[in-house]
Protein backbone atom coordinates (compact mmCIF):
# COMPACT_ATOMS: atom_id res chain seq x y z
CA UNK A 1 0.00 0.00 0.00
CA UNK A 2 2.90 2.34 0.63
CA UNK A 3 3.94 2.10 -3.03
CA UNK A 4 0.36 2.68 -4.18
CA UNK A 5 0.01 5.77 -1.96
CA UNK A 6 3.37 7.12 -3.09
CA UNK A 7 2.48 6.67 -6.77
CA UNK A 8 -0.97 8.24 -6.28
CA UNK A 9 0.47 11.24 -4.41
CA UNK A 10 3.00 11.86 -7.18
CA UNK A 11 0.88 11.10 -10.26
CA UNK A 12 -2.64 11.94 -9.06
CA UNK A 13 -4.05 8.58 -10.16
CA UNK A 14 -3.58 4.87 -9.55
CA UNK A 15 -3.21 3.57 -13.11
CA UNK A 16 0.43 2.61 -13.53
CA UNK A 17 1.58 0.57 -16.50
CA UNK A 18 1.52 -3.19 -15.93
CA UNK A 19 5.32 -3.29 -15.75
CA UNK A 20 5.70 -0.19 -13.55
CA UNK A 21 8.12 -0.56 -10.64
CA UNK A 22 7.80 1.86 -7.74
CA UNK A 23 10.82 2.41 -5.51
CA UNK A 24 9.97 2.94 -1.84
CA UNK A 25 12.08 3.53 1.24
CA UNK A 26 11.64 0.84 3.88
CA UNK A 27 13.60 1.60 7.04
CA UNK A 28 16.33 3.38 5.06
CA UNK A 29 16.55 0.72 2.35
CA UNK A 30 15.30 1.34 -1.19
CA UNK A 31 12.96 -1.48 -2.26
CA UNK A 32 11.52 -1.99 -5.75
CA UNK A 33 7.81 -2.87 -5.76
CA UNK A 34 6.19 -4.24 -8.91
CA UNK A 35 3.22 -1.94 -8.46
CA UNK A 36 1.61 -2.52 -11.85
CA UNK A 37 1.63 -6.28 -11.38
CA UNK A 38 0.40 -5.97 -7.79
CA UNK A 39 -2.57 -3.82 -8.81
CA UNK A 40 -3.45 -6.07 -11.74
CA UNK A 41 -3.44 -9.12 -9.47
CA UNK A 42 -5.43 -7.23 -6.85
CA UNK A 43 -8.14 -6.46 -9.42
CA UNK A 44 -8.35 -10.13 -10.31
CA UNK A 45 -8.73 -11.10 -6.65
CA UNK A 46 -10.99 -8.23 -5.60
CA UNK A 47 -13.61 -10.57 -4.19
CA UNK A 48 -11.06 -11.88 -1.67
CA UNK A 49 -10.00 -8.48 -0.32
CA UNK A 50 -10.96 -7.39 3.17
CA UNK A 51 -13.42 -4.48 3.29
CA UNK A 52 -10.67 -2.38 4.88
CA UNK A 53 -8.21 -3.03 2.05
CA UNK A 54 -10.87 -2.33 -0.57
CA UNK A 55 -11.68 0.97 1.17
CA UNK A 56 -7.99 1.94 1.23
CA UNK A 57 -7.72 1.30 -2.51
CA UNK A 58 -11.00 3.10 -3.24
CA UNK A 59 -9.61 6.17 -1.47
CA UNK A 60 -6.76 6.13 -3.99
CA UNK A 61 -9.29 5.97 -6.86
CA UNK A 62 -8.52 2.35 -7.68
CA UNK A 63 -9.82 1.38 -11.12
CA UNK A 64 -11.60 -1.94 -10.62
Helices and strands as residue ranges (DSSP letters): H 2-11, E 22-26, E 29-33, H 35-44, G 46-48, H 51-59
